[in-house]
Amino acid sequence: MFKLRPLRPEWVTLSASILLLACYNLPLWRHLLEITPTGWSGRLLAGAFILLLGVCFNLILTLFAFRGVLKPVLTVLLLMSAGVAYFMNQYGVLIDVEMLRNVLETDPAEVRDLLSFKLAIYLLLGLLPVVLLWRLPIAYRPWPRELLSKACVGVVSMLMIGGIALGNYQGLSSMLRNHHELRLQVTPSNTVGALFSLAKGKAVAGSKELRTVAGDAQRSSSWQTHGRKSLTVLVVGESARAENFALNGYPRNTTPRLSAEQGVINFSDVHSCGTETAVSVPCMFSDLTRQHYSDSEAKSQEGLLDVLKRAGFQVLWRDNQSGCKGTCDRVAFQDMSHSNDLTLCGDGECHDEILLKDLQAYIDGLDRDTVLVLHQMGSHGPAYYKRYPKDFEKFTPVCQSNDLSACSRDSIVNGYDNTVLYTDHVLASLIDLLRSNQSKLDTAMIYMADHGESLGEYNLFLHGTPYMLAPDQQKHVGMLAWFSEGYQQSFALDGACLRQRSGQPLSQDNLFHSMLGLLEVRTRTYNADLDMFAGCREPSVRQALAFD
């Protein structure tokens, strides 16, 4: 077997920098060609940016170029970069702290959907240089000379960075100022930066005591007029973009049952707090608006379900996905995703009708006013074909792979539309069940998706693009509601008024205060301006919620 010649650490860091740039940053180079001017001026600007990155990579790696440190660091960076490059190439995603948080909170079933032969090839291409690295002897110098060498590399690197920046200042400053997405495309610095931000956020959240929200919450005097128990069902959808709901004008009839359901109110202009579950779900259940939301803040305070429980409601979260992201930690929880139902479950996951299983028996046993949360698997990609029973495969042909690059866009959209068709069936079935119990309970359902989904627009797939850069398909979400006649009477809610106002702009910022207002919970935390139902309730109820 051939023997490799020893290399100085400077050559190893330089080679690694070139390898990282050349092999793991193809989305960045493609984007550079799109945003820089055509002709020599644009190519020179792109070249200056690439050279600047290479020098920065080399300078940073030089700080770790010591015996016992360099090889482990490069091993982690190469393998991590290979995996990140796959997802960026495959789905057009950008890597930031929210995307990383979403990845780390993904459950095993969702992970399986992301595994593919192509991913294995990418990881193999990351493993090969690692094997070569560990076989390569590195000729380190004695400590004084090694430190002097690194100091020289540092000085030369800083001079080069200064020279490149000054020589191309106008072009580089303009490009970086107008294209913030560039920093999220540079691998592996995007991932390393996201890891540090995530660790910092967790440390901050872990150091805080849980803050009580709406400690004064109690039912308003309006409850004295209620003659019977109530059941309010809040359905949290998944990856349901409003654009593909026939209720919103989509040319395909993806919502035939909901369109025929009497009393359904479709809210057509609703936007999410984030573009991934790990952000949107905690945000929509908190009193933090998107403008003030942070993961550490949300995790260090109570949310909507805590407030409702304090006000005397029975609260249950039924889950068919990857958990509640901390929003249900202090209320009853049922994991339905691993149920042993031969009809609805298989291959490690269940279809969303599992959320309705034994629901009638649960309703029959209710002895308190209840808020039930159903968390769907919904339209979670990329394996859309797994999200619905075969009976709902109306739109064909369907992409039967989690490798979306192996499928036509039409087949991807077909699979996604079938998931919406199945969601239509699940929600309509839930409404029918609630309607059948309205003679003994006041019943209601509110459906709100956590975020939308990209299906190839702008070469993006799935979700998780940073909010500022995300297309509307990832932020404009499906939302609808249904209230029994008894519920509308007991809670003094005007359904006709809601239908008239259903086209007004709303967001997940509204959910917290809307639920408090709807359920007549009196607290100084309540903000009537964010209550989407406030304008359609009787003045006496609004007055009962108000503080002088």
DRENZA-517810 format. One record per residue: residue in one letter; x, y, z of N, C-alpha, C in turn. Coordinates in steps of 0.02 Angstrom, whole numbers, plus 50000, padded with zeros to 5 digits. Layout:
BEGIN
AXYZXYZXYZ/...
//
This chain:
BEGIN
M500424994050000500005000050000500445006250000/F500255011249959500685017049952500685021150017/K501245024550026501345028450086501325035750069/L500915039550106500845046650094501425050550124/R501655055550088502195059750114501915064450167/P502285065650220502055070350272501965077350243/L501445080750267501315087650247501325092250308/R501545098350296501505103350349500765105150361/P500595107050422499895108650436499615114250393/E500055118950371499825124350328499535121750262/W499855116550235499605113750172498955109850183/V498895106750243498285103050258497695107850264/T497785113350300497225118150308497055121450242/L497555122850201497415125850136497035120950091/S497245114650091496905109550050496195108550074/A496095108450141495425107550168494975113450150/S495255119450151494865125450134494635125150061/I495085123150017494915122649947494385117149936/L494465111549971493995106049965493295108149989/L493255111550046492615113750072492265118550023/L492645123049995492365127849948492145124549883/A492575120149857492455117249790491905111949790/C491865107949842491425102049841490785102749880/Y490755107349928490175107549972489785114149968/N489925118149918489605124649914489305126049845/L489085120849811488805121849744488195126349743/P487735125849792487165130649792487395137849797/L487925139049835488195145749842488455148349776/W488825144149740489115146249676488565147549624/R488055143349624487505144549577487155151149592/H487065152449657486735158749675487165164749659/L487815163949668488275169449651488215171349577/L488175166249534488115167649463487455171149446/E486945169849487486295173049475486285180349497/I486645182049550486585188749579487145193449558/T487675190949527488215195349504488095197149431/P488325203049410488215205249341488545200449291/T488265200249231488565196149178489205199549154/G489635195749123490255198549096490815198149146/W491385201149128491985200649168491915203749237/S491545209349242491475212649307491125208149357/G490615204649334490265200049379490685194049399/R491055191349349491475185549365492045187449413/L492315193449404492835195849450492575196749520/L491955199349526491655200249591491535193549625/A491265188849587491155182149614491815178949635/G492335179849593492985177149609493285180149672/A493185186749681493435190149741493085187449803/F492435186149797492055183549854492295176449872/I492405172349820492645165549832493345165649864/L493785169849838494455170349866494425172749938/L494005177549952493925180050020493695174550067/L493225170550045492985164950087493545159850098/G493925158350045494465153550052494985155750102/V495175162150101495675164750148495395164550219/C494755166350227494435166150293494415158950320/F494215154250277494215147150298494905145150322/N495415146750282496095144650299496325147850364/L496155154150374496345157550436496035154250497/I495395152650492495045149650549495315142650562/L495415138650509495675131950519496385131950548/T496775137150532497455137750560497435138150636/L496915141050664496855141550736496785134650769/F496575129750730496485122950756497035118150732/A497535120750698498045116550666498575114350715/F498375110550766498835107950816498745100450821/R499265097150844499255089850851498685087750897/G498305082850876497755080350915497105084350909/V497135089850873496555094150866496315094650793/L496795095550748496625097050678496225091450645/K496445085250651496095079750617495385078750643/P495255078750709494565078150733494115083950709/V494395090050710493995095850688493815095250614/L494305093450572494175092750501493695086950487/T493745081650526493285075950517492565078150527/V492435081750581491755084150595491525088850541/L491955093550520491765098450470491605095150402/L492015090350382491915087150317491275083050315/L491165079050367490555074950368489925079350375/M489975084350417489405088850425489265092550360/S489785094850327489705098450264489395094150210/A489585087750209489305083250159488545082550168/G488325081650231487615081050244487235087450229/V487515093050249487205099550237487155100950162/A487685099250125487695100450053487135096450019/Y486995090450043486465086450014485795090050020/F485615092250080484965095350090484915102150056/M485455105850052485445112150016485365111049941/N485715106049914485645104549843484965101549826/Q484725097249870484115093449856483485097749862/Y483455101749915482835105349929482895112949927/G483485115449914483575122749910483515126249976/V483615122550032483535125650098484145129950115/L484035134550161484575138550190484665136350262/I485275136650287485425134150353485495139950402/D485025140250450485075145050504484885141550569/V484855145250624484725142050689484035138850691/E483535141850659482855138950660482825132550620/M483165132350563483185126150524483535120650564/L484075122350597484445117450636484015114950695/R483655119550727483215117550782482675112750756/N482415114250699481895109950669482175103050655/V482795102650631483105096250616483205092150680/L483455095450733483605092050795482975089650831/E482405092850817481775090950849481345086450806/T481625084050750481265079550705481245072550734/D480665069250729480615062550757480865057250708/P480975050950732481255045750689480875044550624/A480205044850626479815043750566479965048950513/E480035055250534480195060550486480895059850460/V481355057450503482045056350481482065051050427/R481675045750435481665040450384481455043150316/D480985047850317480755050650254481295054550218/L481805056850254482325060950224482935056750202/L482935050350220483495046050201483415043850129/S483975043650093483945041450023484635038950002/F484645035649945485275033149917485735039049900/K485435044449876485845050249858486175053249920/L485825053249976486125055750038486725051450058/A486665044850049487215040350064487825041950021/I487705043549958488255045349912488595051749936/Y488205056649956488495062949982488925061550043/L488655057550090489035056050151489665052050135/L489625047750085490225044050064490755048850037/L490535053849999491005058749973491305063050029/G490965063350085491255066650143491715062050181/L491575055550177491985050650214492655049450181/L492675049550115493295048050079493865052750098/P493765059350097494315063750119494485062850192/V493995060750233494145059450304494615053550311/V494485048250273494935042450274495645044450253/L495675048250199496325050650175496665054950227/L496295059150260496565063550311496885059650368/W496545054350390496815050450447497405046050428/R497485044750363498075041050340498665045750328/L498505052250322499025057050305499445058950366/P500105058050363500525060450418500625068050412/I500545071450468500635078750469501285080350506/A501715084150473502375085750501502335092150543/Y502185091350607502165097150651502865099150672/R502975105350684503615107950707503605108250784/P504185109650813504175111050885503735117150900/W503475117550961502985122650979503185129750960/P503775132050977503945139150961503905140450886/R504175135850846504165136850773503465136050746/E503065131650776502375130750753501965137050765/L502055139950823501685146150839501905151850793/L502555152250779502815157450734502525156450664/S502485150250641502205148850575501475150950571/K501095149450624500395151350624500305158950627/A500745162150662500725169450664500845172350594/C501305169350558501445171750490500845170550444/V500525164650451499935163150412499385168150428/G499315169750493498795174450514498915181450485/V499535183750486499695190450460499565190650385/V499815185650349499715185450277498965185150260/S498585181150298497865180450286497515187050297/M497675190450351497355196850366497515202050312/L498135202050289498315206650234497925205050171/M497855198550156497475196750096496735198550103/I496455197450162495755199250173495655206750164/G496115210650193496075217850185496145220050113/G496625216950077496735218750008496135217049963/I495855211149972495275209049933494675213549947/A494565214950012493995219050032494055226150005/L494645229050011494745235949988494725236349912/G495015231349879495035231449807494355230449774/N493895227349811493225226049783492675228549830/Y492835233949866492395236149920491685237749896/Q491635241549843490965243649821490535237749801/G490825233249760490435227449737490265222649794/L490765221149837490645216449891490165219249942/S490245225549961489805228450012489085228749987/S488995230349924488325230649896488015223649893/M488405218749873488145211949867487955209149936/L488375210149986488245207550052487675211250086/R487605217750070487065221650099486395219750070/N486375218050006485745216649972485565209249971/H486035205049989485915197749986486125194450051/H485695195350102485845192550168485845184950167/E485535182050117485505174750114486185171550102/L486675175350078487325172550062487655169250122/R487605172450179487935169750239487615163050260/L486985161950240486645155750257486785150250207/Q487155151950154487325147050103488055144850107/V488455148150148489165146450152489255140550200/T489445134950174489545128750213490295127850225/P490505126250288490095124350347489975130050397/S490175136150380490095141550429489365142750447/N488895141450400488185142350415487975137550472/T488195131350467488005126350517488345127550583/V488985129250582489355130550644489045136550680/G488895141850642488585147650672487905146050702/A487515141950667486855140050692486915135850755/L487415131450758487525127350818487685131650878/F488125136550869488295140950924487685144950947/S487295147450900486695151350918486185147050955/L486115140750931485645136150963485865134551034/A486515133151043486785131551110486705137551157/K486835143551130486765149551171486035150451193/G485575149451146484865150251162484635145251214/K484865138951208484675133851257484965135451326/A485585138051327485885139851391485505145451425/V485295150351385484905155951412484235153551438/A483895149351398483245146751419483305142451481/G483825138351485483925133951542484085137651606/S484345143751600484525147651660483945151651688/K483385151751651482805155751673482295151351709/E481975154151759481415150851790480795151751746/L480345146851748479745147251708479325153251730/R479185157751683478805163751699478055162351691/T477675164351742476955163551739476655168751692/V476215166451648475845170851602475115170851622/A474825176851628474115177551645473955173851710/G474345175451762474215172351826473545174051856/D473215179251830472565181451854471985178451814/A472155173651769471635170951724471075167451761/Q470465169251744469875165951771469305166851721/R468805162851727468235163451682467845169851699/S467605173051647467225179251656466525177751681/S466175182951701465495182251726465015179451673/S465205179951609464775177451556464645169951561/W465105166351595465015159151602464395157351643/Q464145161951681463555160451722462935158951679/T462965161251616462395160051571462455153551533/H463015150051539463105143751502462705138151535/G462315134751494461895129551522462185122551519/R462725121551481463015114851475463755115151459/K464065109251460464795108851450464965110351376/S465585112251366465825113851299466445109851282/L466535108651217467135105451191467385109651132/T467975112551141468295116551088468895112651062/V468885110850998469425106950969469855111650926/L470495111850941470975115850903471425111050864/V471375111150799471775106750756472375110550730/V472965107950744473585110950719473795107150657/G473725110350599473915107250536474665107350525/E474885103850475475605103350460475725104550386/S476165109550372476395110850303475815112150255/A475275115150280474675116150238474665123250211/R474885124050149474885130550117474185132250092/A473975138250105473295140350088473175140050012/E473695141049974473645141449902473335135149871/N473415129349903473165123049874472505120749904/F472165125249940471495123749965470985126349915/A470535121949893470005124049847469575129449880/L469515129349946469145134449982469425141449968/N470065141749950470385148149935470445149549861/G470085145749820470075147049749470535142749708/Y470855137749737471295133149700470865129449649/P471085128949586470655125949534470495118649544/R470925114949579470775107949593470325107549655/N469875102849655469415102149711469735098049766/T470185101149803470545097749857470155097749922/T469605101549926469215101849988468465100649975/P468295095049944467595093949925467125093449985/R467335090050038466895089050095466815095450136/L467365098950147467315105250185466905110450148/S466965110350081466575115150041465835113850048/A465655107550063464945105750069464695105950140/E465145106750189464955106750259464595113350276/Q464025112750306463655118650327463995121850388/G464105128350385464375131950442465125132850443/V465475130050394466205130850392466375138050373/I466845141050411467085147850398467815147350378/N467965149250317468645148850291468985155750297/F469545155950332469935162050338470485161850285/S470425166150236470825165550176471495169250176/D471605173550225472225177650225472565177250293/V472855171350307473175170050371473915168350359/H474355171350398475075170250390475375167550454/S475885163550446476195160050502476715164350537/C476905162050596477425165450635478115163450611/G478175157350587478815154850562478705150350502/T479245147450478479185142950420479375135850438/E479415134250503479535127550525479165126350591/T479005119950603478595118150662478915120450727/A479575119850732479925121450795479855128750813/V479685133050765479565140050779478815141550783/S478455139450731477745141350726477315138750783/V477405132550802476965129750854477075133250921/P477695133850947477775137651009477545144851003/C477655147850946477465154850937476715155750937/M476345151450903475625152250898475275150950964/F475595147151009475295145751074475545150551129/S475965155351110476225160051160475895166851150/D475995171351199475755178151192476275182551159/L476825179551137477335183251101477125183851027/T477155189551001477025190250929477645188350890/R477575187450825478155185550784478725190650792/Q478545196950798479045202150804479475201350868/H479175198750921479525198250985479695190951003/Y479565186350957479675179350974480405177450974/S480595173451022481245170051022481145163251055/D481535158451035481455151651062481585151551136/S482115154951158482285154851229481745158151271/E481445163551245480905166951281480295162551286/A480115159351231479525155051230479595149151277/K480195146351280480305140451322480345142251396/S480435148551412480515150551482479875153651510/Q479315152951474478695155651499478115150951483/E477555151951518476965147951504476645150151438/G476195145851414475845147351351475095146851359/L474755146751302474035146751301473725141051341/L473995135051333473695129251366473755129751442/D474305132551466474385133651538473855138451564/V473725143751526473235148751547472535145751549/L472365141751497471705138651495471625133651552/K472145129951567472115125251622472015129051688/R472365134551697472285138551758471575141251764/A471265142651707470585145351708470055139951720/G470265133751727469805128451745469605123751689/F469915124351631469745119851576470145113351581/Q469835107951559470205101751549470555102351481/V471205101051480471595102051418471955095551401/L471885093451339472215087351315472525088651246/W473145086551238473495086951173473565079851145/R473265078751086473345072351051473815073450993/D474335069350988474865070750940474945065050890/N474995066850827475165061950775475785064350736/Q476215067850772476815070450738477415070050784/S477805075350786478445075150823478405078750890/G477815078850921477745082050986477505089250981/C477435092351039477135099051042477645104651049/K478295103051044478825108051048478785112151112/G478605108951167478595112151232477945115551251/T477465115951204476855119751218476365115851262/C476455109251267475975105251306476305101751364/D476885104151385477275100651436476925100051503/R476445104351517476115104351583475375102751579/V475165099651523474475097251517474485089951495/A473905086851494473855079751474474065078951401/F474415073451387474695072251320474575064951300/Q474345063951238474275057251210474655056851144/D475115052151140475485050951078475115045651038/M474795047850983474405043250942474815040650882/S475415043150874475805041650813476075034550811/H476065031050868476315024150869475765019350891/S475155021050875474595016650893474615010150854/N474335004850884474314998350851473644997450816/D473535001450765472925001150726473114998650656/L472884992650639473084989550576472814993250515/T472274996950524471965000550469472305007250456/L472455010850509472705017650502473455018350511/C473785013150536474505013650552474915008350515/G475535010150502475995005450470476635008950452/D477175005250447477825007950429478055013450477/G477875012450542478125017050593477745023450601/E477175024350566476785030550574476055029050562/C475625033950579474905033150571474625038850529/H474075037350494473715042650459473325046750510/D473135052750490472855057550538472175055650566/E471815050950535471185048750564471285045450632/I471905043650647472045040650713471885045650768/L471915052150752471755057250802471015057150822/L470605054250780469885053850794469685047250826/K470155042650832470005036050859469775036750932/D469225033350947468935033251015468745040251039/L468675044950993468515051751014467795052151041/Q467345048051013466655047951038466645045751111/A467035040551127467055038251197467345043551242/Y467835047251218468115052751257467585058151269/I467195059751217466675064751224466145062451274/D465965056051271465455053351316465675053951389/G466325054051401466565054251470466735061151495/L466605066251455466775073051476466335075451533/D466655078051585466275080951640466485088151655/R466915090851612467145097751620467185101051552/D467185107651550467315111251488468025109551466/T468095107751402468715104751379468975108251316/V469635108751314469985110951253470425105051231/L470295102651171470655096951143471075099351084/V471725098051086472175099851031472355093550992/L472275093650927472455088150883473025090450837/H473595087350843474185089350804474285084350747/Q474175086650686474185082250628474895081050600/M474955075450563475515074450519475405078350454/G474775079050435474575083450381474925082250315/S475265087450290475585087150224476335087250230/H476595084250282477325084250294477685080650238/G478185083950209478575080950155479235078350180/P479645075550136479535075150064479115069150041/A478985064450085478625058350066477865059550070/Y477615063850027476895065550030476465059450020/Y476695054649980476295048749964476155044450026/K476525045450080476415041650142475885044850187/R475685050850172475275054750218474525053250212/Y474335049050165473615047750155473515040450134/P472925037550149472765030850124472695030950048/K472795025250017472775024849943472095026949914/D471575026349954470905028349930470875035849914/F471355039649940471345046849929471855049049876/E472105044249838472575045949784472175047749721/K471875053549723471455055849668471855059049612/F472375062749631472775066349582473395062249565/T473475060349503474015055949482474345058649419/P474955056349403475385051749440475685055149502/V475895051049550476155053549613476885051649621/C477285056249645477985054749662477995049749719/Q478275043849707478285038549756478985037949788/S479315043549796479995043549823480085049549869/N480535048849917480715054649958481275058649925/D481525056349869482025059949830481645063949777/L481475070149794481055074149749481395075749684/S482065075549682482405077049619482305071549568/A482065065649590481945060149545481235060349516/C480845065449535480145065849514480005072249476/S479505072049434479285078149400478915082549450/R478915089049435478575093649481477825092049484/D477525090249428476815088649427476655082849474/S477085077849476476955072049519477045073949593/I477495078649607477585081149676476965084949698/V476725089349655476125093249671475525088549679/N475475083449636474925078549642474915075249711/G475505073049732475555069849798475355074649853/Y475585080949848475415085849899474665087249899/D474365087949840473645089249837473245083549867/N473495077449860473145071849892473165072349968/T473705075149995473735076050068473215081150090/V473115086350050472605091350067471905088250063/L471815084050012471175080450005471035076150066/Y471545072950092471465068750152471335073050214/T471685078650219471545083250275470825085650273/D470575086950213469875088850204469415083450233/H469575077150219469175071550245469205071150321/V469805071950349469885071450422469505077050457/L469575083250433469245088850464468485088450457/A468255086450399467525085750389467245080150434/S467625074750441467405069350485467365071750557/L467845075850577467845078650645467235083150655/I467095087350606466515091850610465875087750616/D465815082450576465215078150579465145075050648/L465695073050678465675070150745465455075350796/L465735081350791465545086650838464815088650828/R464585088750766463885090450753463415085250783/S463625078950779463195073650806463135073850882/N463585077750914463565078250987463315085051011/Q463075089250965462895096050984462245096351026/S461885090851029461275090851070461445090551145/K462045088151161462235087551232462835091851251/L463195094351200463795098451213463795104451166/D464105109851187464265115251141464935113551110/T464945112751044465545110251011465805115150959/A466455115150949466775119650900467435116750878/M467635118550818468285116550791468615122550758/I469255123450773469665128550740470275124950712/Y470405125850648470985122850614471465128450593/M472095127650611472615132350588473255128450574/A473525129250514474155125850497474745129450528/D475275125650542475865128750574476275132850524/H476335130550463476705134250411476505131350344/G476745134250290476595131850224477125127250196/E477175126950130477635122250097477815124850028/S478445124050009478655125549941478645119249900/L478405119749838478345113949793478725115249729/G479295118449733479705119549675479735126749652/E479315131049680479345138149663480025140849684/Y480335144649639480995147649651481515142249667/N481405136049642481855130449655481895128649729/L481375130049767481345128249837480845122649847/F481005118149894480555112849913480495112549989/L479965109550014479825108850085479735115750117/H480045116850175479945123050212480565124550253/G480545129650294481115131250337481555136750311/T481385139750255481775145550230481705151250280/P482245154750297482185160450343481615164950324/Y481225167050374480595170450362480665176450315/M481185180350324481275186350283481355184650210/L481635178650196481775176650127481265171750100/A480835169150143480375163750122479835166350075/P479655162450025479095164249981478435163650018/D477925166649991477265166650024476995159650033/Q477195155049990476945148149995477125144950062/Q477675147250092477885144450157477575148150216/K477245153850204476985157950259476225158750257/H475915158250199475195159050193474875152150206/V474515151650262474295145050286473535144350286/G473325138050286472615136550289472335137550359/M471735140350362471385141050426470625141150414/L470265137550457469535137650452469245135950521/A468595137050527468265135850592467555133450581/W467285130050631466585127950631466335128350703/F465745131150712465445131850778464725129250776/S464555124950823463865122650826463405128450845/E462765127750830462295133050846462275134450921/G462305129150961462305129951033462925133651057/Y463495132151025464115135551044464065142951029/Q463805144650971463735151750953463265155351001/Q462745152051023462285155251070462605155951139/S462925150651163463215150851231463785155851236/F464185156351182464765160851183464625167451147/A463985168751133463765175151104464175176851042/L464255171950998464675172650938464225173150877/D464355177950835463965179050774464325175850714/G464085169950693464405166450637464375170250572/A463815173550559463745177450497464255183150495/C464365186150551464865191550556465565188850541/L465725182950567466385179950555466475178350481/R465965175750449466015174250378466125180750338/Q465815185950359465895192350324466595195150331/R466915193650388467585196250402468145191250388/S467965185550360468445180050353469025181450305/G468955186650264469485188350217469975193350243/Q469875195750305470335200650333471005197450350/P471555201350345472215198550361472265196450434/L472515190350445472625187650512473305184150513/S473525182550572474145178750579474115174550642/Q474625170550653474635166450713474715170650776/D474885177050768474895181550826474205182050857/N473685180850818472995181550842472755175750884/L473065169950879472775163950909472715164350984/F473245166251019473255166451092472675170551119/H472615176751096472105181251122471415179451096/S471375176551036470725174551009470435168751050/M470865164151070470615158551110470405160851180/L470775165451209470575168151275469915171751269/G469835175851217469215179451207468635174851192/L468755170051148468225165351129467965161451190/L468435159251232468255155151290468105159351352/E468055165951342467855170551395468285169951457/V468945170151445469425170051500469635177251514/R469535179351575469675186351594470385186851624/T470795190851594471485191951618471745198351589/R472175201651627472475207851602472945206651543/T473135200451532473575198751476473205199051410/Y472555198151412472145197951351472175204651314/N472265204051248472295209951205471735209351153/A471205213351162470625212951117470805214651045/D471325218751035471525220650967471785214650927/L472015209450962472265203450928471765197750930/D471175199050954470645193950957470235194150892/M470305189150850469965189150785469205188450792/F468975186250851468255185350862467935191250897/A468335195950922468075201250966467515205150933/G467605206850869467105211050835466465207450819/C466445200850831465845196950814465535193750876/R465655196850934465325194650996464895200251024/E464415198351064463975203251094464355208051139/P464165214351141464505219351183464555217251256/S464045213851282464045211851353464615207151368/V464785202651320465335197951330465995201651327/R466055206251280466675210151275466785214251338/Q466235216851366466285220751427466505216451486/A466275210251487466445205751542467185203951542/L467515204451483468225202951479468665209051493/A468375214851493468765221051498468935222751570/F469505226151579469705228851643469655236451640/D469485239451695469445246751697470145249751693/
//
